[in-house]
Amino acid sequence: MERRQFVASLVAGGCAGMCVDLTLFPLDTIKTRLQSQQGFHKAGGFRGIYAGVPSAAVGSFPNAAAFFVTYECTKSLLGDSGAFAAPRTAPVSHMLAASLGEIVACLIRVPTEVVKQRTQASPSSTTYNMLLATLREEGVRGLYRGYGSTVLREVSSVSLTALVYLMLCFIGIFW
């Protein structure tokens, strides 16, 4: 992958991810509070709807950037002259690249999600205090609670989405 393409993937991916995450943040807070064991109203209801936004803002850009850089680099390595260069194997190349991208991105996404969700469910606490509490009570492992299941969900989702997308493009269903 050329330097120009690397920088484009890094910046465009990071900006896109940050825009989406910050725009949809209030909906994510509502979902988290609806799922809270405390119940929606005790978890904060509509009060402090942006509780936890600092962790989302801090993690969003590097998370999306990591995904897109990994995706584009892997796709470049596999597709240009690698084992998956043939058009028939392009879907496999995209699926592998997207899966690896998710695995790398989850190294950033999971800790920020843990802190964000805990802060959303306890709006009286700050993001920083929630981070410190998690580290004090559970250590770094606490920040990666759910990493395996998150990776499994994300890899399954992105693989199937890429496969269906590429198959539909391949058969020309829309044109």
N, C-alpha and C positions, 0 to 999 in steps of 0.2 A: 504494500500500500504506500502510495506516495505521501509525502509530508502534507501537501495541500489537501488531499482527500482525508487524511487523518485529522487535521485541524477542523475541516468542515464537519466531519462526523462528530467530533468532540463538541464544538460550539453549537451546531444546529441541534444535535441530539439533546444536549444539556438545556438549551433554551426551550425547546419544544416540551421536554418533560417538566421543566419548572413552570411554564405557562399553564399546562394542563393541571398539574398538581395544585397550584395555588388557586386556580379558578374553581376547581371542584372541591376544595378543602371543606367548605361549610357542609356540603352533602356528606362527605366522609365523616365529619364529626357527628352529624345526626345519625348516620348508620351505626357508628361505634356506640353511641349512647343508647340507641334502641336495642342493641345486642348486649348491653351491660347487665350484669347480674343485679346491679342496684336498681335497675329500671331507668327509664328515660329521664323522668323528672329528678330523681335523686342523683343521677349522673350529671346533672346540669341543665337538662332540657334545652331550651334555645339560648340560655345564658352563656356567655363566653364561647360563642360559636367558633372563634378563632383560637381557642386554647390548643396549644401544641403546634401552632403554625411555624414557630421557629425551627423545630426539628424537621418539619417537612421542607421548609425553605432551604435549610442547610444541606439536607440529604438529596433533594430533588435533582439539582443540576448534576452532581457527580454520579448519581444513580443512572440517570438517563444517558449521560455522556459515556459512562462505562459500558452500558448495553450497546449503544450504537457503534462505538469504536471497536468493541470486541466482535460484534456482528459483522461489520464491514471488513475488518482484518481477516476474520475467519473465512468469510465468503470469498475474499480475494485470494487467500491461500488455497482454498479447496477448488475454486472454480477456474482460475486462470489457466493453470496447466496441471492441476492436481488430479486426483482420482475421480473427482466429480465434475470434470470439465464438460463432459458430453451433455447435450440438452436433455436427454432422458433422465439424467441423474441430478439435474438442477434442483428439483424439490428437496432431495436429500441434503444437498449443500446448504440450502436456505434453512432447513430444519435444524441441522447441526449448528450452523452459525447462530441462529436465534436461540437455541438451547444453551449454547455456551455463553452467549450474551446475557441470558437470564441468570445463569449460575454466578457469573461475575457481578452482575448488578445487585443480586440478592445479598452479596457481602456488604453492600452499602445500605440497601433498602431495608433489610430486616432490623438492624439496630435502630434506624430512624423511625421505623413503623412501631416498634416496641415502645419507644419513648413517647412518640406522638399519640398512640392509642391510650396509653396510661394517663397521659396528660389530658386527653379529651374526656376520659371517664372521671377525672378528678380536676375540674376546672379551677379549683382553689389553689392548686399547685402550679408552679412554673415548670417550663420545659427543663431548665437547668436543674432545679430541685429534684425533678423526677429522674433525670439522668443520674444524679448523685445517689439518690435513694436506691435505684436499680443496681448500680455498681457496688454500693455498700452492702446491700442485702443479698445479692446474687452473683456479684462479680461480673466479669466480661461475658461469661456464659449466659447470664440473664439477658443481655442485649441480643443474643442470638437464639432466644427461645422461639421455637417454631421455624427455624431456618430450613430444616429438612422438608417439612410439609409445604412450606412456601415454595421452595425450589421445585418440588414435585408438581405442585399446582401450576406454577408459572411455565415450567418446561413443557408440561402436557398441553397447556393452553396455547402457547406460542407455536409449538410444533404442529398441532392440529390446524391452527389458524393459517400458518404458512402453507401447509399442505393443501388445504382447501382453496386458498387464494391462488396458489400457483397452478393447481389443477384447473380451476375455472378460467384462468388466463390462458392456459395451454389449449384448452378445447375451444376457446374463443366464445364462451357463452354470452358475453355482453357486447360483442361486435362482430 
